[in-house]
Amino acid sequence: MSAPSGTLSKTFSKVNHNKKSIGLSFASEAGQKILHSLAKTSDILVENYLPNTLKKYHVDFASVNALNPRLIYASITGYGQTGPYSSRAGYDVMVEAEMGLMHITGPRDGPPVKVGVAVTDLTTGLYTSNAIMAALIARGKTGKGQHIDVALSDCQVATLSNIASSALISGEPDSGRWGTSHLPYRSFPTRDGDILLGGGNDRLFAILSTTLSHPSWPTDPRFSTNAARVANRDLLESLIERETRTRTTAEWLTAFEGKGVPYAAVNDVQATMRHPHVLARGMVQEVDHAMCGVLKVVGTPVKFSESRPGVRTAPPILGEHTDEILGGMLGMGEGEIRGLRESGTVS
């Protein structure tokens, strides 16, 4: 993958560091030959074309598997390689809507809401990377690669998690945009922002009530059990909100510190990226970029005891490493590469 020459989108810069870019047209026989040569020496190929699109270019799984039977070939599509929707293009927001996520997201009295990031795209990528790791382990035992078929639709259904399980087991309609059956468990407005509070069981609710200066709530029959709190949700939440509005977010954070109750400030993204814990965990990194200079990027969220993964190189511009890949990996000379550029096969 690569950014177009002269541009670098913010989204692209997030997901493409530590990668190299070759500008290659595999519509031509020469381009297909280059791609085949790369596939012969590669461990993994990831593509996201509609099913059967790559067959005419001889870059489908069957064609590439014949060249390198050890290759792990991962296909990411909207609806998978099979099924009645397999020929449809899929986009995150479509799948969020069609596969239940928007129905359970947003205020319970409001319209269905898309999640703030392309969460189905992200979870599909995570499922794909896990599947690739599993396929590599399997290859270590069998010596064979395999085709991995990953669909946004399948991944979104899987991430409905306990809500999907509840619907399957009960056979009843779901409760819609209620968020959680534990109460209270949501954000509340403060004098200058919002704070998330959780009192998901009787013990936590008692601590929360005392901190909010209402120690009698846990003995009030309307709120004494979770079932009662759910039945009187609107009343309880309005009473909590009346209290939270009396102080600033910082004052409430101090009040709840060390109490053992789930609580957190509701931060915007800039506040998140400046958060002291985020910085201490190395989640903001700097890298030199050929076009943009010093570039701040999000770091690696997983830490290892022995390995040191991190941001090694900036996201590439289109064709930034074409000569390096053709010459270093495939052993092509300068004249051959120049001819490929002149023919439009590479850039």
Secondary structure, 3 states (H helix, E strand, C coil): CCECCCCCCHHHHHHCCCCCCCCECCCCHHHHHHHHHHHHCCCEEEECCCCCHHHHHCCCHHHHHHHCCCCEEEEEECCCCCCCCCCCCCCHHHHHHHCCCHHHCCCCCCCCCCCCCCHHHHHHHHHHHHHHHHHHHHHHHHCCCCEEEEEHHHHHHHCCHHHHHHHHHHCCCCCCCCCCCCCCEEEEECCCCEEEEECCCHHHHHHHHHHCCCCCHHHCCCCCCHHHHHHCHHHHHHHHHHHHCCCCHHHHHHHHCCCCCCEEECCCHHHHHCCHHHHHCCCEEEEEECCCEEEEEECCCCCCCCCCCCCCCCCCECCCCHHHHHHHHCCCCHHHHHHHHHCCCEC
